[in-house]
Amino acid sequence: MELREMIYKRKSVRSYTDERVDEATLHKIRDFSCGLKHLYSDIKVHSEIVGRESIRCILPWTTPQLIAIFSEEKEGYLENVGFMFQQLDLYLQSLGIGVCWLGMGRPGKEMVKSKDGMKFVMLLAFGHPKGDALRGDVSEFKRHSLSDISDKEDARLEPARLAPSSVNSQPWYFTHEGEAIHLYCAMKGLLKVKMLTDMNRIDVGIALAHIYVANPLTFGFYKANEVKNVNGYGYIGSFTV
């Protein structure tokens, strides 16, 4: 299946077998990772496949293998990580591999120290799922309506509407101005908690990745000089499709 098809079928898998993904498939994953499109090309990012024994995690479900993601800590690095590695998420699902963004774990101190000053950001758990790796159809998603996440009911935003987010918070909001669509991230209430705020900035990058994957030839991202304020939200960036 093409990546864009995965947008309408993917799900976060939290139940896996103990079988490890074979080396030939891991090679495909590494190759695909090398070609991920950046949201910000000047931010260095590193990822590697690690064993469960290298990770500290309090969650009751585990996978034998995970992907640890590291990044330079620059403006926009969280959105960049979400944007890049949601592309990998969709690719894994296209291979029949289950995957889930994992915020409640981190690698050991020695691994973090070895990354040349890059900050550990996030884990992707992946493996052979117990049960179905994909949804049957779009009706199985529990998401806000387009009118809840945008100032216009724009069908072009459907891929972003279906994007996964931390505790299904769906922290994105879109406004329209001519050909431009402006993206905002929720910043109020519980989202003031730093961990949730960081996660939500990753989430809006994930939503942008869905827009890009659905429109790979026409997607363009930039920072506008002036945008209107949206109460409770912070401006992230703008795009055209």
C-alpha positions in Angstrom: 0.0 0.0 0.0 1.1 3.6 -0.6 1.8 5.7 2.5 -1.2 8.0 1.9 -3.5 5.0 2.2 -2.1 4.3 5.7 -3.4 7.7 6.9 -7.0 6.3 6.6 -6.2 2.9 8.2 -3.4 3.3 10.7 -3.8 2.8 14.4 -1.6 2.9 17.5 -0.8 -0.7 18.4 -0.2 -1.5 22.1 -0.3 -5.3 22.0 2.7 -7.1 20.4 4.1 -10.6 20.2 7.6 -11.4 21.4 8.8 -12.1 17.9 11.5 -9.7 16.7 11.3 -8.0 13.3 13.8 -9.8 11.0 17.0 -8.2 9.8 15.9 -7.8 6.2 12.9 -5.7 7.3 15.1 -3.7 9.7 17.4 -2.9 6.8 14.3 -1.6 4.9 13.4 0.5 7.9 16.9 2.0 8.2 17.0 2.8 4.5 13.6 4.5 4.6 14.7 6.5 7.7 17.6 8.0 5.8 15.2 9.6 3.3 12.7 11.1 5.6 11.7 14.7 4.6 12.6 17.3 7.2 10.3 20.1 8.2 13.4 22.1 9.1 16.4 21.0 7.1 18.9 22.8 9.4 18.1 20.7 12.4 20.2 17.5 12.9 18.3 14.4 13.8 19.4 10.9 14.6 17.5 7.7 15.1 18.5 4.1 15.8 16.8 0.8 16.5 17.4 -0.4 20.0 16.5 -3.5 22.1 13.9 -3.4 24.9 16.7 -4.0 27.4 18.2 -0.6 26.6 15.0 1.2 27.5 13.5 2.3 30.8 9.7 2.2 30.6 6.9 1.9 33.2 4.2 0.8 30.8 2.9 -2.7 31.2 3.1 -3.5 27.5 6.5 -3.8 25.7 8.0 -4.5 22.4 11.3 -6.3 21.7 12.6 -3.4 19.6 12.1 0.3 19.5 13.3 3.3 17.6 15.0 6.0 19.7 14.9 9.5 18.3 17.4 12.3 19.1 17.6 15.9 17.8 19.4 19.1 18.1 17.5 21.3 20.5 16.6 24.2 18.1 13.4 26.2 17.6 10.9 23.9 15.9 12.8 20.6 16.7 9.7 19.0 18.3 7.5 19.7 15.3 10.4 18.5 13.1 10.6 15.2 14.9 6.8 14.6 14.7 6.9 15.5 11.0 9.8 13.2 10.1 8.9 10.1 12.1 5.2 10.0 11.4 6.4 9.3 7.8 8.2 6.3 9.3 5.2 5.4 11.3 3.1 5.2 8.1 5.9 3.2 6.4 6.0 0.6 9.2 2.3 0.2 9.0 2.5 -0.3 5.2 4.8 -3.2 5.9 2.2 -4.8 8.3 4.2 -3.8 11.3 2.4 -2.3 14.4 3.7 0.9 15.8 3.0 3.4 18.5 4.6 6.7 19.7 5.9 6.0 23.2 6.2 9.0 25.5 6.6 7.1 28.8 10.1 5.7 28.2 13.6 6.7 27.6 17.0 5.1 26.8 19.7 4.6 29.5 22.1 7.5 30.4 25.0 6.0 28.5 23.1 6.0 25.2 21.9 9.6 25.7 25.4 10.8 26.5 26.8 9.2 23.3 24.7 11.3 20.9 27.1 14.2 20.5 24.9 16.8 22.4 21.7 15.8 20.7 18.7 15.6 23.0 16.6 12.4 23.4 13.1 13.2 22.2 10.9 10.2 21.8 10.6 6.5 21.2 8.6 4.6 18.6 7.6 1.1 19.7 7.2 -1.3 16.8 6.8 -5.0 16.2 4.5 -7.8 15.2 1.0 -6.9 16.5 -1.3 -9.2 18.3 -4.5 -8.9 16.2 -5.1 -6.4 13.4 -2.4 -3.8 12.7 -4.8 -1.5 10.8 -8.3 -0.2 11.1 -11.1 -1.4 8.9 -12.2 2.0 7.7 -12.3 5.7 8.7 -15.5 5.2 10.9 -13.3 3.5 13.5 -11.4 6.8 14.3 -12.5 8.8 17.2 -11.6 12.4 16.2 -13.1 15.9 16.3 -15.0 17.1 13.2 -13.3 19.3 10.7 -15.4 22.3 11.9 -13.9 21.7 15.4 -10.3 22.0 14.2 -10.5 24.7 11.5 -12.2 28.0 10.7 -13.5 26.3 7.5 -14.6 22.8 6.7 -11.8 22.1 4.4 -11.6 18.5 3.1 -7.9 19.0 2.5 -7.4 18.9 6.3 -9.0 15.4 6.6 -5.5 13.7 6.8 -4.5 16.0 9.7 -7.9 15.3 11.4 -7.1 11.6 11.5 -3.6 12.0 12.9 -2.7 10.4 16.2 -1.9 12.6 19.2 -0.9 12.2 22.9 -4.0 11.1 24.9 -6.0 11.9 21.7 -5.7 15.6 22.6 -5.8 16.7 18.9 -4.1 20.0 19.8 -4.2 21.5 16.3 -6.2 24.3 14.8 -6.1 25.7 11.3 -7.1 29.0 9.8 -7.3 30.1 6.1 -5.9 33.2 4.4 -6.0 33.1 0.6 -4.1 30.0 -0.5 -2.3 29.7 2.8 -3.4 27.6 5.7 -2.0 28.6 9.2 -1.4 25.9 11.9 -1.7 26.6 15.6 -1.0 24.4 18.7 -3.2 24.5 21.9 -1.4 26.2 24.7 -3.9 26.6 27.6 -5.2 24.6 30.5 -3.5 21.3 31.2 -1.4 21.9 28.1 0.7 24.3 30.2 2.3 21.2 31.8 5.7 21.1 30.0 5.5 17.4 29.1 2.1 17.8 27.5 3.2 21.0 25.8 6.2 19.2 24.3 4.1 16.2 23.2 1.6 18.5 21.6 4.3 20.2 19.5 5.3 16.8 18.3 1.6 16.1 17.6 1.2 19.1 15.3 4.3 17.9 13.4 2.6 14.5 13.0 -0.5 16.2 11.7 1.6 18.2 9.2 3.2 14.9 8.1 -0.2 13.6 7.1 -0.8 16.7 5.0 2.6 16.3 3.4 2.1 12.5 2.7 -1.3 13.2 1.1 0.2 16.1 -1.0 3.9 15.2 -1.6 4.3 17.2 -4.8 2.5 20.4 -3.7 3.1 20.7 0.0 5.1 23.8 1.1 5.8 24.9 4.7 6.9 28.3 5.8 6.7 30.9 8.6 4.4 33.8 7.9 5.4 37.3 9.0 2.0 38.1 10.4 -1.0 35.9 11.4 -4.1 36.6 13.4 -4.2 35.5 17.0 -6.3 32.5 17.9 -7.3 32.5 21.6 -5.7 29.6 23.5 -3.4 28.6 20.6 0.2 29.4 19.5 1.2 29.8 15.9 3.4 27.0 14.5 3.7 27.7 10.8 1.9 27.9 7.5 1.6 25.7 4.4 0.1 25.5 1.0 -1.1 22.3 -0.8 
